[in-house]
Amino acid sequence: MTARTAVDDTHPPVSANAINKPLRRAGCQTGRLRMDRILDEAGHIADPLHLIRLFGLSPVTALRYLRAAHPSGTRPDPTSA
């Protein structure tokens, strides 16, 4: 989304390069940012369905993130969120 498409969605969407280029200059990689975001979400909400819906993950991948976020096996109650 750009300032133009936020107001009028007939304008073309922002290109991936427009997002990736400034991030690369800052030393960030979009894939790593996404993984970090998923891991952070898994640390707060231990619901694999939430991760699947929010990030479009497969069930196996969602469970891997949950195991990584909670290595001791103790997870927050998914119904409390």
N, CA, C and O atoms as a CHARMM CRD file, in Angstrom:
* protein
*
  324
    1    1 MET  N      0.84000  -1.16500   0.00000 PROA 1      0.00000
    2    1 MET  CA     0.00000   0.00000   0.00000 PROA 1      0.00000
    3    1 MET  C      0.89300   1.24000   0.00000 PROA 1      0.00000
    4    1 MET  O      1.94400   1.26300   0.64100 PROA 1      0.00000
    5    2 THR  N      0.47600   2.22600  -0.69800 PROA 2      0.00000
    6    2 THR  CA     1.17500   3.50200  -0.71900 PROA 2      0.00000
    7    2 THR  C      0.21000   4.57700  -0.26800 PROA 2      0.00000
    8    2 THR  O     -0.96400   4.30200  -0.01800 PROA 2      0.00000
    9    3 ALA  N      0.70100   5.79700  -0.16400 PROA 3      0.00000
   10    3 ALA  CA    -0.19000   6.90100   0.20400 PROA 3      0.00000
   11    3 ALA  C     -1.31300   7.05100  -0.81600 PROA 3      0.00000
   12    3 ALA  O     -2.43000   7.43000  -0.46600 PROA 3      0.00000
   13    4 ARG  N     -1.01400   6.75500  -2.06800 PROA 4      0.00000
   14    4 ARG  CA    -2.04100   6.87400  -3.11200 PROA 4      0.00000
   15    4 ARG  C     -3.04900   5.73300  -3.05400 PROA 4      0.00000
   16    4 ARG  O     -4.25300   5.96400  -3.16100 PROA 4      0.00000
   17    5 THR  N     -2.56800   4.50800  -2.88600 PROA 5      0.00000
   18    5 THR  CA    -3.49400   3.38400  -2.88600 PROA 5      0.00000
   19    5 THR  C     -4.31200   3.31900  -1.61000 PROA 5      0.00000
   20    5 THR  O     -5.36100   2.67600  -1.59200 PROA 5      0.00000
   21    6 ALA  N     -3.87400   3.95400  -0.56100 PROA 6      0.00000
   22    6 ALA  CA    -4.65900   3.99100   0.67100 PROA 6      0.00000
   23    6 ALA  C     -5.94600   4.77100   0.45600 PROA 6      0.00000
   24    6 ALA  O     -6.96900   4.46900   1.07000 PROA 6      0.00000
   25    7 VAL  N     -5.89800   5.76200  -0.40300 PROA 7      0.00000
   26    7 VAL  CA    -7.06600   6.59300  -0.67500 PROA 7      0.00000
   27    7 VAL  C     -7.86700   6.05300  -1.85200 PROA 7      0.00000
   28    7 VAL  O     -9.09800   6.05700  -1.82900 PROA 7      0.00000
   29    8 ASP  N     -7.16500   5.58800  -2.88000 PROA 8      0.00000
   30    8 ASP  CA    -7.81300   5.14000  -4.11000 PROA 8      0.00000
   31    8 ASP  C     -7.13500   3.86800  -4.58900 PROA 8      0.00000
   32    8 ASP  O     -6.00600   3.90200  -5.07700 PROA 8      0.00000
   33    9 ASP  N     -7.82300   2.75400  -4.44800 PROA 9      0.00000
   34    9 ASP  CA    -7.18400   1.47000  -4.77400 PROA 9      0.00000
   35    9 ASP  C     -7.10200   1.17600  -6.27000 PROA 9      0.00000
   36    9 ASP  O     -6.74500   0.06400  -6.65700 PROA 9      0.00000
   37   10 THR  N     -7.42400   2.14800  -7.11000 PROA 10     0.00000
   38   10 THR  CA    -7.23600   1.95100  -8.54300 PROA 10     0.00000
   39   10 THR  C     -5.78800   2.18700  -8.95000 PROA 10     0.00000
   40   10 THR  O     -5.39100   1.82100 -10.05600 PROA 10     0.00000
   41   11 HSD  N     -4.99500   2.79300  -8.07100 PROA 11     0.00000
   42   11 HSD  CA    -3.57900   2.98700  -8.33900 PROA 11     0.00000
   43   11 HSD  C     -2.86000   1.64900  -8.19700 PROA 11     0.00000
   44   11 HSD  O     -3.33200   0.77500  -7.47000 PROA 11     0.00000
   45   12 PRO  N     -1.73700   1.47400  -8.87200 PROA 12     0.00000
   46   12 PRO  CA    -1.03300   0.19100  -8.76800 PROA 12     0.00000
   47   12 PRO  C     -0.47600  -0.02000  -7.35900 PROA 12     0.00000
   48   12 PRO  O     -0.13200   0.94400  -6.67300 PROA 12     0.00000
   49   13 PRO  N     -0.38800  -1.28100  -6.92900 PROA 13     0.00000
   50   13 PRO  CA     0.17800  -1.55100  -5.60600 PROA 13     0.00000
   51   13 PRO  C      1.67100  -1.25800  -5.58700 PROA 13     0.00000
   52   13 PRO  O      2.32500  -1.19400  -6.62900 PROA 13     0.00000
   53   14 VAL  N      2.18400  -1.08500  -4.40100 PROA 14     0.00000
   54   14 VAL  CA     3.60900  -0.84600  -4.23900 PROA 14     0.00000
   55   14 VAL  C      4.36700  -2.11700  -4.62000 PROA 14     0.00000
   56   14 VAL  O      3.89900  -3.22400  -4.35500 PROA 14     0.00000
   57   15 SER  N      5.51900  -1.96000  -5.23200 PROA 15     0.00000
   58   15 SER  CA     6.29100  -3.13100  -5.64700 PROA 15     0.00000
   59   15 SER  C      7.05100  -3.71600  -4.46100 PROA 15     0.00000
   60   15 SER  O      7.33700  -3.02700  -3.48200 PROA 15     0.00000
   61   16 ALA  N      7.36500  -4.98700  -4.57300 PROA 16     0.00000
   62   16 ALA  CA     8.13900  -5.65000  -3.51700 PROA 16     0.00000
   63   16 ALA  C      9.50700  -4.99400  -3.36300 PROA 16     0.00000
   64   16 ALA  O     10.03300  -4.90800  -2.25300 PROA 16     0.00000
   65   17 ASN  N     10.07900  -4.53600  -4.45800 PROA 17     0.00000
   66   17 ASN  CA    11.38900  -3.88100  -4.40900 PROA 17     0.00000
   67   17 ASN  C     11.33400  -2.57800  -3.61300 PROA 17     0.00000
   68   17 ASN  O     12.30000  -2.21800  -2.94000 PROA 17     0.00000
   69   18 ALA  N     10.21300  -1.87800  -3.69000 PROA 18     0.00000
   70   18 ALA  CA    10.07200  -0.62600  -2.94000 PROA 18     0.00000
   71   18 ALA  C     10.09500  -0.87700  -1.43400 PROA 18     0.00000
   72   18 ALA  O     10.47600   0.00100  -0.65900 PROA 18     0.00000
   73   19 ILE  N      9.69500  -2.04800  -1.03400 PROA 19     0.00000
   74   19 ILE  CA     9.72400  -2.40700   0.39100 PROA 19     0.00000
   75   19 ILE  C     11.07300  -3.00600   0.76200 PROA 19     0.00000
   76   19 ILE  O     11.66200  -2.64700   1.78200 PROA 19     0.00000
   77   20 ASN  N     11.56000  -3.92400  -0.07600 PROA 20     0.00000
   78   20 ASN  CA    12.79200  -4.65000   0.24800 PROA 20     0.00000
   79   20 ASN  C     14.04400  -3.78800   0.20100 PROA 20     0.00000
   80   20 ASN  O     14.94200  -3.96500   1.02400 PROA 20     0.00000
   81   21 LYS  N     14.12200  -2.86600  -0.73800 PROA 21     0.00000
   82   21 LYS  CA    15.34500  -2.07300  -0.91200 PROA 21     0.00000
   83   21 LYS  C     15.70500  -1.25500   0.33800 PROA 21     0.00000
   84   21 LYS  O     16.84500  -1.33200   0.79600 PROA 21     0.00000
   85   22 PRO  N     14.77900  -0.47900   0.89800 PROA 22     0.00000
   86   22 PRO  CA    15.14000   0.26000   2.13200 PROA 22     0.00000
   87   22 PRO  C     15.45500  -0.66300   3.30700 PROA 22     0.00000
   88   22 PRO  O     16.31600  -0.35600   4.13200 PROA 22     0.00000
   89   23 LEU  N     14.75400  -1.79400   3.38000 PROA 23     0.00000
   90   23 LEU  CA    15.04000  -2.73800   4.46100 PROA 23     0.00000
   91   23 LEU  C     16.43700  -3.32600   4.31700 PROA 23     0.00000
   92   23 LEU  O     17.14800  -3.49100   5.30800 PROA 23     0.00000
   93   24 ARG  N     16.83500  -3.64300   3.08300 PROA 24     0.00000
   94   24 ARG  CA    18.18500  -4.17900   2.85000 PROA 24     0.00000
   95   24 ARG  C     19.23800  -3.15400   3.22600 PROA 24     0.00000
   96   24 ARG  O     20.26800  -3.49400   3.80800 PROA 24     0.00000
   97   25 ARG  N     18.97500  -1.89100   2.88900 PROA 25     0.00000
   98   25 ARG  CA    19.92900  -0.83600   3.25900 PROA 25     0.00000
   99   25 ARG  C     20.09000  -0.75200   4.77500 PROA 25     0.00000
  100   25 ARG  O     21.16700  -0.43300   5.27800 PROA 25     0.00000
  101   26 ALA  N     19.02200  -1.03700   5.48700 PROA 26     0.00000
  102   26 ALA  CA    19.06400  -1.00100   6.95600 PROA 26     0.00000
  103   26 ALA  C     19.60300  -2.29800   7.54500 PROA 26     0.00000
  104   26 ALA  O     19.72400  -2.42500   8.76300 PROA 26     0.00000
  105   27 GLY  N     19.92800  -3.26600   6.68300 PROA 27     0.00000
  106   27 GLY  CA    20.47900  -4.52800   7.16200 PROA 27     0.00000
  107   27 GLY  C     19.42800  -5.54800   7.55300 PROA 27     0.00000
  108   27 GLY  O     19.73800  -6.51000   8.25600 PROA 27     0.00000
  109   28 CYS  N     18.19400  -5.36200   7.11700 PROA 28     0.00000
  110   28 CYS  CA    17.10300  -6.27900   7.45300 PROA 28     0.00000
  111   28 CYS  C     16.72600  -7.11700   6.23500 PROA 28     0.00000
  112   28 CYS  O     16.87100  -6.68100   5.09300 PROA 28     0.00000
  113   29 GLN  N     16.24400  -8.31500   6.49700 PROA 29     0.00000
  114   29 GLN  CA    15.73900  -9.17900   5.44200 PROA 29     0.00000
  115   29 GLN  C     14.28200  -9.48600   5.73900 PROA 29     0.00000
  116   29 GLN  O     13.93000  -9.82800   6.86800 PROA 29     0.00000
  117   30 THR  N     13.43100  -9.36300   4.72100 PROA 30     0.00000
  118   30 THR  CA    11.99500  -9.54100   4.94100 PROA 30     0.00000
  119   30 THR  C     11.66700 -10.94500   5.45000 PROA 30     0.00000
  120   30 THR  O     10.78700 -11.09900   6.29700 PROA 30     0.00000
  121   31 GLY  N     12.34900 -11.95200   4.95700 PROA 31     0.00000
  122   31 GLY  CA    12.09100 -13.31500   5.42200 PROA 31     0.00000
  123   31 GLY  C     12.38500 -13.48600   6.89900 PROA 31     0.00000
  124   31 GLY  O     11.63900 -14.14300   7.62500 PROA 31     0.00000
  125   32 ARG  N     13.47900 -12.88700   7.33100 PROA 32     0.00000
  126   32 ARG  CA    13.83100 -12.97700   8.76000 PROA 32     0.00000
  127   32 ARG  C     12.87400 -12.17100   9.63300 PROA 32     0.00000
  128   32 ARG  O     12.54700 -12.57900  10.74800 PROA 32     0.00000
  129   33 LEU  N     12.42800 -11.02500   9.12200 PROA 33     0.00000
  130   33 LEU  CA    11.44600 -10.24000   9.86000 PROA 33     0.00000
  131   33 LEU  C     10.14900 -11.02300  10.03200 PROA 33     0.00000
  132   33 LEU  O      9.53400 -11.00600  11.09800 PROA 33     0.00000
  133   34 ARG  N      9.74300 -11.71000   8.96100 PROA 34     0.00000
  134   34 ARG  CA     8.52000 -12.50900   9.02500 PROA 34     0.00000
  135   34 ARG  C      8.67400 -13.64200  10.04400 PROA 34     0.00000
  136   34 ARG  O      7.78000 -13.87100  10.85800 PROA 34     0.00000
  137   35 MET  N      9.80200 -14.34500  10.00000 PROA 35     0.00000
  138   35 MET  CA    10.02400 -15.43500  10.95900 PROA 35     0.00000
  139   35 MET  C     10.00200 -14.91800  12.39500 PROA 35     0.00000
  140   35 MET  O      9.43700 -15.55200  13.28600 PROA 35     0.00000
  141   36 ASP  N     10.62300 -13.76100  12.60700 PROA 36     0.00000
  142   36 ASP  CA    10.64500 -13.17000  13.93900 PROA 36     0.00000
  143   36 ASP  C      9.23800 -12.80300  14.38600 PROA 36     0.00000
  144   36 ASP  O      8.88600 -12.99400  15.55100 PROA 36     0.00000
  145   37 ARG  N      8.44100 -12.28400  13.48200 PROA 37     0.00000
  146   37 ARG  CA     7.05500 -11.90300  13.79700 PROA 37     0.00000
  147   37 ARG  C      6.21800 -13.12400  14.15100 PROA 37     0.00000
  148   37 ARG  O      5.42600 -13.09000  15.09200 PROA 37     0.00000
  149   38 ILE  N      6.39700 -14.20500  13.39100 PROA 38     0.00000
  150   38 ILE  CA     5.65500 -15.44000  13.66800 PROA 38     0.00000
  151   38 ILE  C      6.07000 -16.01200  15.02400 PROA 38     0.00000
  152   38 ILE  O      5.22200 -16.42800  15.81300 PROA 38     0.00000
  153   39 LEU  N      7.36800 -16.03200  15.28700 PROA 39     0.00000
  154   39 LEU  CA     7.86100 -16.55800  16.56100 PROA 39     0.00000
  155   39 LEU  C      7.35600 -15.72100  17.73200 PROA 39     0.00000
  156   39 LEU  O      7.00000 -16.26600  18.77700 PROA 39     0.00000
  157   40 ASP  N      7.32400 -14.41700  17.56300 PROA 40     0.00000
  158   40 ASP  CA     6.79600 -13.54300  18.61500 PROA 40     0.00000
  159   40 ASP  C      5.31900 -13.83100  18.86900 PROA 40     0.00000
  160   40 ASP  O      4.88500 -13.91700  20.01800 PROA 40     0.00000
  161   41 GLU  N      4.55700 -13.97700  17.80000 PROA 41     0.00000
  162   41 GLU  CA     3.12400 -14.28100  17.94800 PROA 41     0.00000
  163   41 GLU  C      2.92900 -15.63000  18.62200 PROA 41     0.00000
  164   41 GLU  O      2.04500 -15.77700  19.46500 PROA 41     0.00000
  165   42 ALA  N      3.74100 -16.61700  18.26300 PROA 42     0.00000
  166   42 ALA  CA     3.65000 -17.94600  18.87400 PROA 42     0.00000
  167   42 ALA  C      3.97000 -17.89300  20.36400 PROA 42     0.00000
  168   42 ALA  O      3.44500 -18.68800  21.14300 PROA 42     0.00000
  169   43 GLY  N      4.82800 -16.96100  20.75700 PROA 43     0.00000
  170   43 GLY  CA     5.15300 -16.80700  22.17000 PROA 43     0.00000
  171   43 GLY  C      4.01900 -16.23400  22.98800 PROA 43     0.00000
  172   43 GLY  O      3.92600 -16.47700  24.19100 PROA 43     0.00000
  173   44 HSD  N      3.15200 -15.47200  22.33500 PROA 44     0.00000
  174   44 HSD  CA     2.02700 -14.84000  23.03800 PROA 44     0.00000
  175   44 HSD  C      0.76100 -15.68300  22.99400 PROA 44     0.00000
  176   44 HSD  O      0.03600 -15.76800  23.98500 PROA 44     0.00000
  177   45 ILE  N      0.49400 -16.29700  21.86600 PROA 45     0.00000
  178   45 ILE  CA    -0.73500 -17.06700  21.69800 PROA 45     0.00000
  179   45 ILE  C     -0.36400 -18.46300  21.22200 PROA 45     0.00000
  180   45 ILE  O      0.12900 -18.62600  20.10600 PROA 45     0.00000
  181   46 ALA  N     -0.59100 -19.44900  22.04100 PROA 46     0.00000
  182   46 ALA  CA    -0.18000 -20.81700  21.74100 PROA 46     0.00000
  183   46 ALA  C     -1.27700 -21.58400  21.00900 PROA 46     0.00000
  184   46 ALA  O     -1.58300 -22.72700  21.35000 PROA 46     0.00000
  185   47 ASP  N     -1.85100 -20.96000  20.02300 PROA 47     0.00000
  186   47 ASP  CA    -2.91500 -21.58800  19.24500 PROA 47     0.00000
  187   47 ASP  C     -2.43000 -21.79700  17.82300 PROA 47     0.00000
  188   47 ASP  O     -2.25900 -20.82400  17.08800 PROA 47     0.00000
  189   48 PRO  N     -2.20100 -23.04900  17.41100 PROA 48     0.00000
  190   48 PRO  CA    -1.70800 -23.27800  16.05400 PROA 48     0.00000
  191   48 PRO  C     -2.66800 -22.78200  14.97900 PROA 48     0.00000
  192   48 PRO  O     -2.22100 -22.33300  13.92400 PROA 48     0.00000
  193   49 LEU  N     -3.97200 -22.85100  15.22100 PROA 49     0.00000
  194   49 LEU  CA    -4.93200 -22.35700  14.23700 PROA 49     0.00000
  195   49 LEU  C     -4.80200 -20.85300  14.01900 PROA 49     0.00000
  196   49 LEU  O     -4.97400 -20.35400  12.90700 PROA 49     0.00000
  197   50 HSD  N     -4.49900 -20.14800  15.09400 PROA 50     0.00000
  198   50 HSD  CA    -4.28500 -18.70200  14.97700 PROA 50     0.00000
  199   50 HSD  C     -3.10300 -18.41300  14.05400 PROA 50     0.00000
  200   50 HSD  O     -3.18400 -17.54300  13.18700 PROA 50     0.00000
  201   51 LEU  N     -2.01400 -19.14000  14.24500 PROA 51     0.00000
  202   51 LEU  CA    -0.83500 -18.94000  13.40100 PROA 51     0.00000
  203   51 LEU  C     -1.11900 -19.33700  11.94700 PROA 51     0.00000
  204   51 LEU  O     -0.67400 -18.66500  11.01600 PROA 51     0.00000
  205   52 ILE  N     -1.85600 -20.41900  11.76500 PROA 52     0.00000
  206   52 ILE  CA    -2.19700 -20.87600  10.41800 PROA 52     0.00000
  207   52 ILE  C     -3.00800 -19.82100   9.68600 PROA 52     0.00000
  208   52 ILE  O     -2.72500 -19.50800   8.53000 PROA 52     0.00000
  209   53 ARG  N     -4.00500 -19.27600  10.34800 PROA 53     0.00000
  210   53 ARG  CA    -4.87500 -18.27600   9.71300 PROA 53     0.00000
  211   53 ARG  C     -4.16300 -16.94300   9.51000 PROA 53     0.00000
  212   53 ARG  O     -4.30800 -16.31400   8.46200 PROA 53     0.00000
  213   54 LEU  N     -3.40800 -16.51800  10.49100 PROA 54     0.00000
  214   54 LEU  CA    -2.77200 -15.21100  10.43000 PROA 54     0.00000
  215   54 LEU  C     -1.64500 -15.15500   9.41300 PROA 54     0.00000
  216   54 LEU  O     -1.50100 -14.16500   8.69600 PROA 54     0.00000
  217   55 PHE  N     -0.84500 -16.21600   9.34700 PROA 55     0.00000
  218   55 PHE  CA     0.34800 -16.19200   8.49400 PROA 55     0.00000
  219   55 PHE  C      0.27700 -17.14700   7.30400 PROA 55     0.00000
  220   55 PHE  O      1.20700 -17.18700   6.49800 PROA 55     0.00000
  221   56 GLY  N     -0.80300 -17.91200   7.17900 PROA 56     0.00000
  222   56 GLY  CA    -0.92000 -18.85000   6.07500 PROA 56     0.00000
  223   56 GLY  C      0.04900 -20.01100   6.17500 PROA 56     0.00000
  224   56 GLY  O      0.55300 -20.49500   5.16100 PROA 56     0.00000
  225   57 LEU  N      0.30700 -20.45700   7.38300 PROA 57     0.00000
  226   57 LEU  CA     1.25800 -21.55300   7.60900 PROA 57     0.00000
  227   57 LEU  C      0.57200 -22.90200   7.46700 PROA 57     0.00000
  228   57 LEU  O     -0.65000 -23.00600   7.56700 PROA 57     0.00000
  229   58 SER  N      1.36600 -23.92200   7.23400 PROA 58     0.00000
  230   58 SER  CA     0.84800 -25.29100   7.28400 PROA 58     0.00000
  231   58 SER  C      0.76500 -25.69300   8.75100 PROA 58     0.00000
  232   58 SER  O      1.44000 -25.09700   9.59000 PROA 58     0.00000
  233   59 PRO  N     -0.05200 -26.69300   9.07200 PROA 59     0.00000
  234   59 PRO  CA    -0.13700 -27.13600  10.47300 PROA 59     0.00000
  235   59 PRO  C      1.21500 -27.57400  11.03900 PROA 59     0.00000
  236   59 PRO  O      1.52100 -27.28700  12.19700 PROA 59     0.00000
  237   60 VAL  N      2.01400 -28.25600  10.24400 PROA 60     0.00000
  238   60 VAL  CA     3.33000 -28.72100  10.70700 PROA 60     0.00000
  239   60 VAL  C      4.21600 -27.53000  11.04800 PROA 60     0.00000
  240   60 VAL  O      4.88200 -27.53100  12.08400 PROA 60     0.00000
  241   61 THR  N      4.23100 -26.51900  10.19200 PROA 61     0.00000
  242   61 THR  CA     5.06000 -25.33400  10.42700 PROA 61     0.00000
  243   61 THR  C      4.57100 -24.56900  11.65000 PROA 61     0.00000
  244   61 THR  O      5.38100 -24.09600  12.44700 PROA 61     0.00000
  245   62 ALA  N      3.26600 -24.44300  11.80600 PROA 62     0.00000
  246   62 ALA  CA     2.71700 -23.75000  12.97500 PROA 62     0.00000
  247   62 ALA  C      3.15500 -24.43300  14.26200 PROA 62     0.00000
  248   62 ALA  O      3.51700 -23.76400  15.23000 PROA 62     0.00000
  249   63 LEU  N      3.12500 -25.75700  14.27600 PROA 63     0.00000
  250   63 LEU  CA     3.55500 -26.48700  15.47200 PROA 63     0.00000
  251   63 LEU  C      5.04900 -26.33500  15.71500 PROA 63     0.00000
  252   63 LEU  O      5.48300 -26.29400  16.86600 PROA 63     0.00000
  253   64 ARG  N      5.83100 -26.25300  14.66500 PROA 64     0.00000
  254   64 ARG  CA     7.27900 -26.03200  14.83700 PROA 64     0.00000
  255   64 ARG  C      7.53200 -24.68100  15.50600 PROA 64     0.00000
  256   64 ARG  O      8.36900 -24.57600  16.40300 PROA 64     0.00000
  257   65 TYR  N      6.81900 -23.66300  15.07300 PROA 65     0.00000
  258   65 TYR  CA     6.98100 -22.35100  15.70300 PROA 65     0.00000
  259   65 TYR  C      6.54900 -22.38800  17.16500 PROA 65     0.00000
  260   65 TYR  O      7.19000 -21.76800  18.01300 PROA 65     0.00000
  261   66 LEU  N      5.48100 -23.09700  17.46500 PROA 66     0.00000
  262   66 LEU  CA     5.03200 -23.19000  18.85300 PROA 66     0.00000
  263   66 LEU  C      6.06800 -23.91200  19.71100 PROA 66     0.00000
  264   66 LEU  O      6.33600 -23.50100  20.84000 PROA 66     0.00000
  265   67 ARG  N      6.64700 -24.98300  19.18000 PROA 67     0.00000
  266   67 ARG  CA     7.68400 -25.69300  19.94000 PROA 67     0.00000
  267   67 ARG  C      8.91200 -24.81800  20.15600 PROA 67     0.00000
  268   67 ARG  O      9.53100 -24.86200  21.21900 PROA 67     0.00000
  269   68 ALA  N      9.26400 -24.02600  19.15200 PROA 68     0.00000
  270   68 ALA  CA    10.42100 -23.13100  19.28300 PROA 68     0.00000
  271   68 ALA  C     10.14600 -22.01400  20.28100 PROA 68     0.00000
  272   68 ALA  O     11.03800 -21.60200  21.02200 PROA 68     0.00000
  273   69 ALA  N      8.91700 -21.53100  20.29700 PROA 69     0.00000
  274   69 ALA  CA     8.56700 -20.43800  21.21200 PROA 69     0.00000
  275   69 ALA  C      8.42600 -20.92000  22.64900 PROA 69     0.00000
  276   69 ALA  O      8.58600 -20.13800  23.58700 PROA 69     0.00000
  277   70 HSD  N      8.12800 -22.19800  22.82400 PROA 70     0.00000
  278   70 HSD  CA     7.91100 -22.76600  24.15900 PROA 70     0.00000
  279   70 HSD  C      8.69400 -24.06500  24.29600 PROA 70     0.00000
  280   70 HSD  O      8.10200 -25.14300  24.34200 PROA 70     0.00000
  281   71 PRO  N     10.02800 -23.97100  24.36300 PROA 71     0.00000
  282   71 PRO  CA    10.84300 -25.19200  24.39200 PROA 71     0.00000
  283   71 PRO  C     10.61500 -26.05800  25.62800 PROA 71     0.00000
  284   71 PRO  O     10.84900 -27.26600  25.58300 PROA 71     0.00000
  285   72 SER  N     10.17100 -25.47100  26.70800 PROA 72     0.00000
  286   72 SER  CA     9.94900 -26.25800  27.92400 PROA 72     0.00000
  287   72 SER  C      8.64100 -27.03600  27.86400 PROA 72     0.00000
  288   72 SER  O      8.36200 -27.86600  28.73000 PROA 72     0.00000
  289   73 GLY  N      7.84500 -26.76400  26.84100 PROA 73     0.00000
  290   73 GLY  CA     6.56200 -27.47000  26.71600 PROA 73     0.00000
  291   73 GLY  C      5.42100 -26.75200  27.40500 PROA 73     0.00000
  292   73 GLY  O      4.26300 -27.12600  27.22000 PROA 73     0.00000
  293   74 THR  N      5.71300 -25.73500  28.19100 PROA 74     0.00000
  294   74 THR  CA     4.64700 -24.96900  28.83700 PROA 74     0.00000
  295   74 THR  C      4.25100 -23.83200  27.92000 PROA 74     0.00000
  296   74 THR  O      5.08700 -23.04600  27.47300 PROA 74     0.00000
  297   75 ARG  N      2.98400 -23.76100  27.65500 PROA 75     0.00000
  298   75 ARG  CA     2.46900 -22.74700  26.74900 PROA 75     0.00000
  299   75 ARG  C      1.38500 -21.95500  27.44500 PROA 75     0.00000
  300   75 ARG  O      0.71400 -22.46800  28.34000 PROA 75     0.00000
  301   76 PRO  N      1.20800 -20.69800  27.03900 PROA 76     0.00000
  302   76 PRO  CA     0.09000 -19.93800  27.60800 PROA 76     0.00000
  303   76 PRO  C     -1.22800 -20.55800  27.19100 PROA 76     0.00000
  304   76 PRO  O     -1.30800 -21.23100  26.16300 PROA 76     0.00000
  305   77 ASP  N     -2.24500 -20.33800  27.97300 PROA 77     0.00000
  306   77 ASP  CA    -3.57700 -20.86500  27.67000 PROA 77     0.00000
  307   77 ASP  C     -4.13000 -20.16200  26.43900 PROA 77     0.00000
  308   77 ASP  O     -4.30700 -18.94500  26.47200 PROA 77     0.00000
  309   78 PRO  N     -4.41400 -20.88400  25.34400 PROA 78     0.00000
  310   78 PRO  CA    -4.89300 -20.21700  24.12800 PROA 78     0.00000
  311   78 PRO  C     -6.26500 -19.58000  24.28700 PROA 78     0.00000
  312   78 PRO  O     -6.63000 -18.71200  23.49400 PROA 78     0.00000
  313   79 THR  N     -7.02700 -19.98600  25.28600 PROA 79     0.00000
  314   79 THR  CA    -8.35400 -19.40600  25.46800 PROA 79     0.00000
  315   79 THR  C     -8.31500 -18.09900  26.23700 PROA 79     0.00000
  316   79 THR  O     -9.32800 -17.40400  26.32000 PROA 79     0.00000
  317   80 SER  N     -7.16600 -17.75100  26.80100 PROA 80     0.00000
  318   80 SER  CA    -7.08400 -16.51600  27.59200 PROA 80     0.00000
  319   80 SER  C     -6.76300 -15.30700  26.73500 PROA 80     0.00000
  320   80 SER  O     -6.78800 -14.18700  27.24500 PROA 80     0.00000
  321   81 ALA  N     -6.46500 -15.47800  25.46900 PROA 81     0.00000
  322   81 ALA  CA    -6.09000 -14.34900  24.60800 PROA 81     0.00000
  323   81 ALA  C     -7.26900 -13.67800  23.97100 PROA 81     0.00000
  324   81 ALA  O     -7.10100 -12.71500  23.22300 PROA 81     0.00000
